[in-house]
Amino acid sequence: MYERIVLAADGSQNSLRAAKEAGKLAKASANATVEVVLVADFDKAKSEILHAQSHVEVEQLRRKKLASVEEWLQQEEITYKVKVLHGEPGPAIVDYVNKEKASLVVIGSRGLNALQEMVLGSVSHKVVKRAQCPVLIVK
């Protein structure tokens, strides 16, 4: 079914719900792996770097955001790996899934209303429009 499931995660409750759906799909597919993708947004990355003592500490802070997702995947014995990308979340995720030939993208939705989405845009909307594979939005 799906061999390379990319889970776009940011440490929020929405991304944990998305992880659970990605996990269900991974369990239903033989040889499936989940690639947990965290995007270090340039604006947030500046702040992380300024407050950290070292590059290692920056990476630890980023991985800490994914702790609940990783704990759940480990508990469910789902094969996964973590990839940290840099840039604006929507385009970075799209570039990654298209280059890496993902089978499926699973992403959480913040639940923006129509006006908020029109003004702000949403990462999930950008991914749906530009990814060259199926996208599952979990709300």
NORCOR-V828133 format. One record per residue. N is the residue number from 1. PHI is phi in degrees with one decimal (999 if undefined). OMEGA is omega in degrees with one decimal (* if undefined). D_FIRST is the distance of its C-alpha to the first C-alpha in Angstrom with 1 decimal. Layout:
n = (N/N)
phi = (PHI/PHI)
omega = (OMEGA/OMEGA)
d_first = (D_FIRST/D_FIRST)
//
This chain:
n = (1/2/3/4/5/6/7/8/9/10/11/12/13/14/15/16/17/18/19/20/21/22/23/24/25/26/27/28/29/30/31/32/33/34/35/36/37/38/39/40/41/42/43/44/45/46/47/48/49/50/51/52/53/54/55/56/57/58/59/60/61/62/63/64/65/66/67/68/69/70/71/72/73/74/75/76/77/78/79/80/81/82/83/84/85/86/87/88/89/90/91/92/93/94/95/96/97/98/99/100/101/102/103/104/105/106/107/108/109/110/111/112/113/114/115/116/117/118/119/120/121/122/123/124/125/126/127/128/129/130/131/132/133/134/135/136/137/138/139)
phi = (999/-120.8/-93.7/-117.7/-99.5/-95.9/-105.3/-83.4/-130.4/-134.6/91.8/-79.9/-62.7/-62.5/-73.7/-67.7/-62.3/-63.6/-61.5/-64.7/-69.8/-61.2/-63.0/-59.7/-67.0/-64.1/-65.0/-81.2/-115.9/-64.9/64.3/-80.3/-125.3/-105.5/-104.3/-83.4/-110.5/-114.9/-102.1/-84.7/-61.3/-53.2/-63.3/-72.9/-63.2/-58.3/-64.4/-60.0/-67.5/-64.2/-92.2/-91.7/-86.0/-154.9/-62.1/-61.9/-64.8/-61.0/-62.9/-63.8/-62.8/-67.0/-66.1/-61.3/-61.1/-95.4/-54.3/-66.2/-66.6/-64.1/-59.2/-65.4/-62.6/-64.7/-59.4/-86.4/57.1/-101.5/-69.7/-150.1/-140.9/-114.7/-129.3/-100.4/-106.7/-125.0/131.7/-79.9/-52.1/-56.3/-62.0/-65.1/-65.2/-59.6/-57.9/-63.6/-66.8/-72.5/-69.4/-88.6/55.5/-63.2/-81.6/-159.2/-112.7/-117.6/-143.7/-82.6/-115.5/-78.6/75.4/-67.4/-78.4/-58.9/-67.0/-60.1/-65.2/-64.7/-77.9/-88.8/77.0/-139.1/-61.3/-61.6/-63.9/-63.4/-67.1/-58.1/-67.7/-117.1/-70.9/-96.4/-140.8/-61.1/-128.3/-109.1/-100.2/-106.7/-117.0)
omega = (178.2/180.0/-178.8/-180.0/178.0/177.5/176.7/-174.4/177.9/179.5/-179.5/174.6/177.8/-179.3/175.0/175.7/177.9/179.0/179.9/177.1/177.1/178.5/177.8/-179.9/179.5/179.2/-178.6/-177.6/177.3/177.1/-179.8/172.0/176.7/176.0/-179.5/-177.4/174.7/179.1/174.9/179.4/-176.7/-178.2/179.9/-179.0/178.3/-179.5/179.1/-177.3/179.9/-176.6/-178.2/179.3/-176.8/177.0/179.6/179.3/177.3/179.5/178.7/178.2/179.5/179.8/179.0/177.8/-176.6/-173.6/-177.5/178.0/-179.8/178.4/-179.0/179.5/177.7/-179.6/-179.5/179.2/178.9/179.0/-179.0/170.4/-178.2/177.4/176.3/178.0/179.0/177.9/176.7/-171.6/-177.2/-179.7/-179.6/178.5/179.9/179.1/-177.6/-176.2/179.1/179.2/-175.4/177.8/177.9/176.1/-175.8/172.1/175.0/-175.4/177.3/177.9/178.7/-179.3/177.0/172.7/-174.1/-179.3/179.2/-179.0/179.9/-177.2/-174.3/-170.6/175.7/179.9/-177.7/178.8/179.0/-179.8/179.6/-176.7/-168.5/-180.0/-178.6/177.6/177.3/179.2/175.7/177.0/-178.1/177.9/*)
d_first = (0.0/3.8/6.6/9.5/10.2/13.8/16.0/19.2/21.9/25.6/26.7/27.3/26.5/24.1/22.1/22.2/20.8/18.0/17.4/17.2/14.5/12.5/13.3/12.1/8.6/8.9/10.5/7.9/5.5/7.8/9.6/8.4/11.6/13.1/15.7/18.5/20.5/24.1/26.3/29.9/31.6/34.8/37.1/35.9/35.7/39.4/40.3/38.2/39.9/43.3/43.1/41.6/43.7/41.4/38.1/36.8/37.8/35.9/32.7/33.4/34.0/30.7/28.8/30.8/29.2/25.8/27.3/26.1/22.5/22.7/24.6/22.0/19.1/21.5/22.6/19.1/18.6/15.6/15.6/16.6/19.1/21.4/22.4/25.5/26.0/29.3/30.3/29.8/26.5/25.1/25.7/24.9/21.4/20.9/22.4/20.3/16.8/18.0/19.6/17.0/14.2/12.0/8.5/9.7/13.2/14.4/18.1/20.9/23.6/27.3/28.2/30.7/32.9/33.1/36.2/34.9/31.7/33.9/36.3/34.1/30.8/27.7/25.2/22.3/23.9/24.4/20.7/19.6/22.2/21.5/18.0/16.3/12.8/11.8/13.9/14.1/17.8/18.9/22.5)
//
